[in-house]
Amino acid sequence: MPNGAESSSNTRGFRRCASLKITQAIKTYGNIRPRGGAAMGQPLRRLPPAETLSYLLLTMTAISGEFPVSQVRRLPGGAAYMLSVVTALKRDGLLKTYSRDSLRGLRLSKQAKRLLLADRPEWFSPCLTGRAEPNVLKSEISRRLRLHRMAEVMVTMTNASVPSLPWEKPCFSSKDILQAFPPAYPVYYTSRELKEIGPQGTKIKSSRATGILLTDGGIFVVYNTGASQMKWEYKAELRLKAMLQIELLREAPAEMCISGILFGTDMEQIFTAMDEGRKHNYFVLDGNFDHFYYLTNDHRGEVLLRLLYDSGLKMTLDQILSENLYACRPGWLVENDALDESGAPVLYGYTCDMPRIRRFDTALELHEMEGTLICFDFQETVLRRVCGHRVTFQSIDFERYERSVLHIQEETD
């Protein structure tokens, strides 16, 4: 097994999936046979190499408990390639498919659990021993959906270059995190890891959060509504926010704050989340988080996640958008990022900050003004339904942005 530095390098290779070594390792793994020969079809008795995508999938399955089949295509390597990886792991007795209630997931075999625990007990003991949720899997649809949603966020974080796996980050404890907060780079901890902070971790047991994202600019509490409406546990969410303020922000700079991120299957879910007529939706818009961002669980969401945690990337895009516009007017009747040539407010809404978009729309209606909201093209259709007739839309071509601006920025870093 590689040491910590080598593991970090391997993980970067997972994300970029451009390494020939990784590609060759995965192809080789598909043809491995135990020493001394083995009968045709006999399962392997060892793990794939640590630097392969096969090991990454086993790790994510161990941490989540059940990895959704639908998310395999999102892992580095592409859909067809990862399908061959799954086929090899199932053939070798390390993965199995669990299907019930039209929900299909991948689970570790007993053999895989034993091998992973023997290989890296410090990584896998918290999730593969005792009464840990991934080790005591249930068949109830609600519990399985919870595991799937946690896995979806983990894939998004990995693809967005956010450390989220055990070997990429320090253990989440009050002492370790306080000494290293704010972090030099973004890091994601699952809700299961939050409980390691101490006795107060039990107070957030019923929270719907999948975890928290720590950045040099603040903390994001992360949720995933999937394809259905989120049923918020209002008091538990407030306790989670209070715990983070006490444990992490008590000695942090005053400008650092706690924001929310809500992931969903597609843009349609933001309309549901911002529909104030629906029961429980008040949590998103009632001011618990001044900023509560909506991101999709796909590649576009991964790019937007980078814009949230990378201030340099966001500044570059904002500077491009500000061309031919006038400086913003702080403390005005209508929240704004710039003014157009007529003096009307302009809001940069491409991060889908739900409370901010609602405040903008409400203020325009209240003061009988008109304004412009700038968003990405894939967001526009649904945001038009969210906002009133006083909001005019301008859209950014997402593919063009990624191909030109984002690509150039990455090359200069």
C-alpha positions as CSV (number, residue, x, y, z in Angstrom):
1,M,0.0,0.0,0.0
2,P,1.2,3.5,-0.7
3,N,1.9,6.0,2.0
4,G,-0.1,9.2,2.5
5,A,1.7,11.3,-0.1
6,E,1.4,8.6,-2.7
7,S,-2.2,8.0,-1.9
8,S,-2.9,11.7,-2.5
9,S,-1.2,11.5,-5.8
10,N,-3.2,8.4,-6.7
11,T,-6.5,10.2,-5.9
12,R,-5.6,13.1,-8.2
13,G,-5.1,10.5,-10.9
14,F,-8.5,9.0,-10.2
15,R,-10.1,12.4,-10.9
16,R,-8.2,13.3,-14.0
17,C,-8.4,9.7,-15.4
18,A,-5.7,10.7,-17.9
19,S,-3.0,8.5,-16.4
20,L,-2.0,5.6,-18.6
21,K,-0.8,3.7,-15.6
22,I,-4.3,3.7,-14.1
23,T,-5.8,2.6,-17.4
24,Q,-3.3,-0.2,-17.7
25,A,-3.8,-1.2,-14.1
26,I,-7.5,-1.5,-14.4
27,K,-7.2,-3.6,-17.6
28,T,-4.6,-5.8,-16.0
29,Y,-6.8,-6.3,-13.0
30,G,-9.5,-7.8,-15.1
31,N,-7.2,-10.7,-16.1
32,I,-5.5,-11.3,-12.7
33,R,-5.6,-14.9,-11.4
34,P,-4.3,-16.1,-8.0
35,R,-0.8,-17.6,-7.9
36,G,-0.6,-21.3,-8.3
37,G,-3.6,-21.2,-10.7
38,A,-7.3,-21.3,-10.0
39,A,-10.3,-23.0,-11.4
40,M,-12.3,-21.2,-14.0
41,G,-14.8,-18.8,-12.4
42,Q,-13.2,-19.1,-8.9
43,P,-13.4,-15.7,-7.1
44,L,-10.2,-13.8,-6.5
45,R,-8.9,-13.7,-2.9
46,R,-7.2,-10.3,-3.1
47,L,-8.0,-6.7,-3.7
48,P,-7.2,-4.7,-6.9
49,P,-4.2,-2.4,-6.7
50,A,-4.8,0.8,-4.6
51,E,-4.1,3.1,-7.6
52,T,-7.0,1.7,-9.7
53,L,-10.5,2.9,-10.2
54,S,-11.6,-0.5,-9.0
55,Y,-10.2,0.2,-5.6
56,L,-11.8,3.7,-5.7
57,L,-15.2,2.1,-6.3
58,L,-14.8,-0.4,-3.5
59,T,-13.8,2.4,-1.2
60,M,-16.8,4.5,-2.1
61,T,-19.1,1.5,-1.7
62,A,-17.6,0.8,1.8
63,I,-18.0,4.4,2.9
64,S,-21.6,4.8,1.6
65,G,-22.8,1.3,2.4
66,E,-24.6,1.0,-0.9
67,F,-23.4,2.7,-4.1
68,P,-26.1,3.6,-6.6
69,V,-25.7,1.8,-9.9
70,S,-26.8,5.1,-11.7
71,Q,-23.7,6.9,-10.3
72,V,-21.1,4.4,-11.8
73,R,-21.1,6.3,-15.1
74,R,-20.1,9.5,-13.3
75,L,-16.8,8.1,-12.0
76,P,-13.6,8.9,-13.8
77,G,-13.1,6.7,-16.9
78,G,-16.5,7.0,-18.5
79,A,-19.7,5.0,-18.4
80,A,-18.6,2.0,-20.6
81,Y,-15.3,1.7,-19.0
82,M,-16.6,1.8,-15.4
83,L,-19.2,-0.8,-16.4
84,S,-16.4,-3.2,-17.3
85,V,-14.8,-2.4,-13.9
86,V,-18.1,-3.3,-12.1
87,T,-18.4,-6.5,-14.2
88,A,-14.8,-7.6,-13.1
89,L,-15.4,-6.8,-9.4
90,K,-18.7,-8.8,-9.4
91,R,-17.1,-11.7,-11.3
92,D,-14.3,-11.8,-8.7
93,G,-16.7,-11.9,-5.8
94,L,-16.0,-8.4,-4.4
95,L,-19.2,-6.6,-5.4
96,K,-22.8,-7.7,-5.6
97,T,-26.0,-5.9,-6.9
98,Y,-28.9,-5.4,-4.6
99,S,-32.2,-4.5,-6.3
100,R,-35.5,-3.8,-4.5
101,D,-38.3,-1.3,-4.9
102,S,-36.9,-0.3,-8.4
103,L,-33.7,0.9,-6.7
104,R,-30.5,-0.7,-7.7
105,G,-27.3,-0.5,-5.7
106,L,-23.9,-2.1,-5.3
107,R,-22.9,-3.6,-2.0
108,L,-19.6,-5.2,-0.8
109,S,-19.4,-8.9,-0.4
110,K,-18.3,-10.4,2.9
111,Q,-15.0,-11.2,1.2
112,A,-14.5,-7.6,0.1
113,K,-15.2,-6.3,3.6
114,R,-12.7,-8.7,5.1
115,L,-10.0,-7.8,2.6
116,L,-10.5,-4.0,3.0
117,L,-10.3,-4.2,6.8
118,A,-7.1,-6.3,6.6
119,D,-5.7,-3.9,4.0
120,R,-6.5,-0.5,5.7
121,P,-8.2,-0.9,9.1
122,E,-7.7,2.7,9.9
123,W,-9.8,3.7,6.8
124,F,-12.5,1.1,6.9
125,S,-13.0,0.1,10.6
126,P,-15.4,3.1,11.2
127,C,-17.7,2.0,8.4
128,L,-17.2,-1.8,8.2
129,T,-17.3,-2.9,11.9
130,G,-19.9,-3.0,14.7
131,R,-23.2,-1.2,14.3
132,A,-21.9,1.3,11.7
133,E,-24.7,2.0,9.2
134,P,-22.7,0.8,6.1
135,N,-22.0,-2.5,8.0
136,V,-25.6,-3.2,9.0
137,L,-27.5,-2.5,5.8
138,K,-31.3,-2.4,5.8
139,S,-33.8,-3.0,3.0
140,E,-36.1,-0.1,3.7
141,I,-36.4,2.2,0.8
142,S,-35.9,5.4,3.0
143,R,-32.6,4.1,4.4
144,R,-31.3,3.0,1.1
145,L,-32.2,6.3,-0.5
146,R,-30.2,8.0,2.3
147,L,-27.1,5.9,1.5
148,H,-27.5,6.6,-2.2
149,R,-27.8,10.4,-1.7
150,M,-24.6,10.4,0.4
151,A,-22.8,8.5,-2.3
152,E,-24.0,10.9,-5.0
153,V,-22.5,13.8,-3.1
154,M,-19.3,11.9,-2.6
155,V,-19.0,11.4,-6.3
156,T,-19.6,15.1,-7.0
157,M,-17.0,16.1,-4.4
158,T,-14.4,13.7,-5.9
159,N,-15.0,14.9,-9.4
160,A,-14.8,18.5,-8.3
161,S,-11.3,17.8,-6.8
162,V,-12.6,18.1,-3.2
163,P,-10.8,15.7,-0.8
164,S,-13.5,13.5,0.7
165,L,-11.9,10.0,1.0
166,P,-10.3,8.8,4.3
167,W,-6.7,9.1,3.2
168,E,-7.1,12.6,1.8
169,K,-7.9,14.5,5.0
170,P,-7.4,14.6,8.8
171,C,-9.8,12.8,11.1
172,F,-12.8,15.0,12.0
173,S,-12.3,15.9,15.7
174,S,-12.7,19.1,17.5
175,K,-9.0,19.4,18.2
176,D,-7.7,18.5,14.7
177,I,-10.2,20.7,12.9
178,L,-9.9,23.7,15.2
179,Q,-6.1,23.7,14.7
180,A,-6.4,23.5,10.9
181,F,-9.5,25.8,10.3
182,P,-9.9,27.5,8.0
183,P,-8.3,24.8,5.8
184,A,-5.8,25.7,3.0
185,Y,-7.9,23.7,0.6
186,P,-11.6,22.6,0.5
187,V,-12.4,19.3,2.3
188,Y,-15.6,17.4,2.7
189,Y,-16.7,15.4,5.8
190,T,-19.8,13.1,5.8
191,S,-22.5,13.4,8.4
192,R,-21.2,10.2,9.8
193,E,-17.8,11.7,10.4
194,L,-19.3,14.8,12.1
195,K,-20.3,12.5,15.0
196,E,-16.6,12.1,15.8
197,I,-16.5,15.6,17.1
198,G,-17.8,14.4,20.5
199,P,-20.9,14.0,22.6
200,Q,-22.6,16.9,20.8
201,G,-22.5,14.9,17.6
202,T,-25.5,12.9,18.9
203,K,-27.6,16.1,18.9
204,I,-27.6,16.2,15.1
205,K,-28.5,12.6,14.5
206,S,-31.8,13.4,12.7
207,S,-30.4,16.1,10.5
208,R,-30.9,15.6,6.7
209,A,-27.4,16.9,5.9
210,T,-25.1,14.5,4.1
211,G,-22.0,16.3,5.4
212,I,-20.2,19.6,5.5
213,L,-17.7,21.3,3.1
214,L,-15.0,23.3,4.8
215,T,-13.3,26.0,2.7
216,D,-11.0,29.0,3.3
217,G,-14.1,31.2,3.0
218,G,-16.5,29.5,5.3
219,I,-18.6,26.3,5.9
220,F,-21.2,24.8,3.6
221,V,-23.8,22.4,5.1
222,V,-24.5,20.0,2.3
223,Y,-27.9,18.4,1.6
224,N,-29.1,16.2,-1.3
225,T,-32.8,16.0,-2.1
226,G,-32.3,13.7,-5.1
227,A,-35.4,13.5,-7.3
228,S,-37.9,14.0,-4.5
229,Q,-38.9,16.8,-2.1
230,M,-36.8,17.3,1.0
231,K,-38.5,16.8,4.3
232,W,-36.5,19.1,6.6
233,E,-35.9,18.3,10.2
234,Y,-36.0,22.0,11.2
235,K,-34.8,21.8,14.8
236,A,-32.0,19.3,13.9
237,E,-30.7,21.6,11.2
238,L,-30.6,24.5,13.6
239,R,-28.7,22.4,16.1
240,L,-26.2,21.4,13.4
241,K,-25.6,25.0,12.5
242,A,-25.2,26.0,16.1
243,M,-22.7,23.2,16.7
244,L,-20.6,24.3,13.8
245,Q,-20.6,27.9,15.0
246,I,-19.5,26.9,18.4
247,E,-16.9,24.3,17.4
248,L,-15.4,25.8,14.2
249,L,-16.3,29.5,13.9
250,R,-15.8,30.8,17.5
251,E,-12.2,31.8,16.7
252,A,-12.6,32.3,12.9
253,P,-12.6,35.7,11.1
254,A,-15.9,37.5,11.4
255,E,-16.5,37.4,7.7
256,M,-16.6,33.6,7.6
257,C,-20.2,32.3,7.7
258,I,-22.2,29.1,7.3
259,S,-24.0,28.6,4.1
260,G,-26.1,25.8,2.6
261,I,-25.8,23.7,-0.5
262,L,-28.8,21.6,-1.8
263,F,-28.0,19.1,-4.5
264,G,-30.8,17.7,-6.6
265,T,-31.2,15.4,-9.6
266,D,-32.1,18.2,-12.0
267,M,-33.0,21.9,-12.2
268,E,-36.7,21.0,-11.6
269,Q,-36.0,20.5,-7.9
270,I,-35.1,24.1,-7.4
271,F,-38.7,25.0,-8.3
272,T,-39.9,22.6,-5.7
273,A,-37.4,23.9,-3.1
274,M,-38.4,27.5,-3.6
275,D,-42.2,26.9,-3.7
276,E,-43.2,28.6,-0.4
277,G,-46.6,27.0,-0.6
278,R,-45.2,23.5,0.0
279,K,-45.0,22.3,3.6
280,H,-41.5,22.3,5.1
281,N,-40.0,24.5,2.4
282,Y,-39.7,27.5,4.8
283,F,-36.3,26.2,5.9
284,V,-34.7,27.2,2.6
285,L,-36.0,30.7,2.5
286,D,-36.6,31.8,6.1
287,G,-33.1,33.2,6.8
288,N,-31.4,30.2,8.5
289,F,-28.7,30.5,5.8
290,D,-28.2,33.9,4.2
291,H,-26.9,31.9,1.2
292,F,-28.4,28.5,0.2
293,Y,-27.2,27.3,-3.2
294,Y,-28.8,24.8,-5.5
295,L,-26.6,22.5,-7.6
296,T,-27.4,19.6,-9.8
297,N,-25.9,16.1,-9.2
298,D,-24.0,16.0,-12.5
299,H,-21.0,17.5,-14.3
300,R,-22.6,21.0,-14.3
301,G,-23.1,20.8,-10.6
302,E,-19.4,19.9,-10.2
303,V,-18.3,23.0,-12.1
304,L,-20.6,25.2,-10.0
305,L,-19.2,23.7,-6.9
306,R,-15.8,24.8,-8.0
307,L,-17.1,28.3,-8.5
308,L,-18.4,28.3,-4.9
309,Y,-15.2,27.2,-3.2
310,D,-12.6,28.7,-5.6
311,S,-12.8,32.5,-5.2
312,G,-10.4,33.0,-8.1
313,L,-12.6,31.2,-10.6
314,K,-15.7,33.1,-9.5
315,M,-13.9,36.4,-9.6
316,T,-12.8,35.8,-13.2
317,L,-16.4,35.0,-14.3
318,D,-17.8,38.0,-12.4
319,Q,-15.2,40.3,-14.1
320,I,-16.3,39.1,-17.5
321,L,-20.0,39.6,-16.6
322,S,-19.3,43.1,-15.3
323,E,-18.1,44.3,-18.7
324,N,-20.4,47.0,-20.1
325,L,-22.1,47.2,-16.7
326,Y,-21.7,49.8,-13.9
327,A,-20.5,49.1,-10.3
328,C,-23.0,47.7,-7.8
329,R,-24.9,49.9,-5.4
330,P,-24.5,48.5,-1.9
331,G,-27.3,48.8,0.6
332,W,-29.8,49.8,-2.1
333,L,-33.5,48.9,-2.2
334,V,-32.8,45.9,-4.4
335,E,-29.9,43.5,-3.8
336,N,-27.5,43.7,-6.8
337,D,-24.1,42.9,-8.2
338,A,-24.1,45.6,-10.9
339,L,-26.3,48.2,-12.6
340,D,-27.1,48.3,-16.3
341,E,-27.0,51.4,-18.5
342,S,-30.4,52.5,-17.3
343,G,-29.5,52.1,-13.6
344,A,-31.6,49.0,-13.1
345,P,-30.2,46.3,-10.8
346,V,-28.4,43.2,-12.1
347,L,-28.0,40.0,-10.1
348,Y,-25.4,37.3,-10.9
349,G,-27.6,34.3,-10.2
350,Y,-25.5,31.5,-11.8
351,T,-24.8,29.9,-8.4
352,C,-28.5,29.6,-7.8
353,D,-28.4,31.2,-4.4
354,M,-32.1,30.6,-3.6
355,P,-32.7,33.1,-0.8
356,R,-30.8,35.8,-2.8
357,I,-32.8,35.2,-5.9
358,R,-36.0,35.3,-3.9
359,R,-35.0,38.6,-2.2
360,F,-34.1,40.1,-5.6
361,D,-37.5,39.1,-7.1
362,T,-39.5,40.2,-4.1
363,A,-37.8,43.6,-3.9
364,L,-38.4,44.3,-7.6
365,E,-42.1,43.5,-7.1
366,L,-42.3,45.6,-3.9
367,H,-40.7,48.7,-5.4
368,E,-42.3,48.2,-8.9
369,M,-38.9,48.0,-10.5
370,E,-37.3,45.8,-13.2
371,G,-34.0,44.0,-13.1
372,T,-31.8,41.5,-14.8
373,L,-30.8,38.1,-13.5
374,I,-27.7,36.4,-15.2
375,C,-27.5,32.6,-15.1
376,F,-26.3,29.7,-17.1
377,D,-28.4,28.5,-20.0
378,F,-29.4,25.2,-18.4
379,Q,-30.8,27.1,-15.4
380,E,-32.9,29.7,-17.2
381,T,-36.1,27.8,-18.0
382,V,-36.8,26.8,-14.4
383,L,-35.6,30.2,-12.9
384,R,-38.1,31.9,-15.2
385,R,-40.8,30.0,-13.5
386,V,-39.4,30.8,-10.0
387,C,-39.2,34.6,-10.7
388,G,-41.9,37.1,-11.5
389,H,-42.5,39.1,-14.7
390,R,-40.3,42.0,-13.5
391,V,-37.1,39.9,-13.9
392,T,-35.4,39.8,-17.3
393,F,-32.9,37.0,-18.0
394,Q,-29.5,36.9,-19.7
395,S,-27.9,33.4,-20.0
396,I,-24.3,32.2,-20.1
397,D,-23.5,29.4,-22.5
398,F,-22.3,26.7,-20.1
399,E,-20.4,24.7,-22.7
400,R,-18.7,27.8,-24.1
401,Y,-17.7,28.9,-20.5
402,E,-16.2,25.5,-19.7
403,R,-14.4,25.2,-23.0
404,S,-12.9,28.7,-23.0
405,V,-12.8,30.6,-19.6
406,L,-12.7,27.6,-17.2
407,H,-10.2,25.7,-19.4
408,I,-7.9,28.7,-19.7
409,Q,-8.1,29.3,-16.0
410,E,-7.1,25.7,-15.2
411,E,-4.1,25.9,-17.5
412,T,-2.8,29.0,-15.8
413,D,-3.1,27.5,-12.3
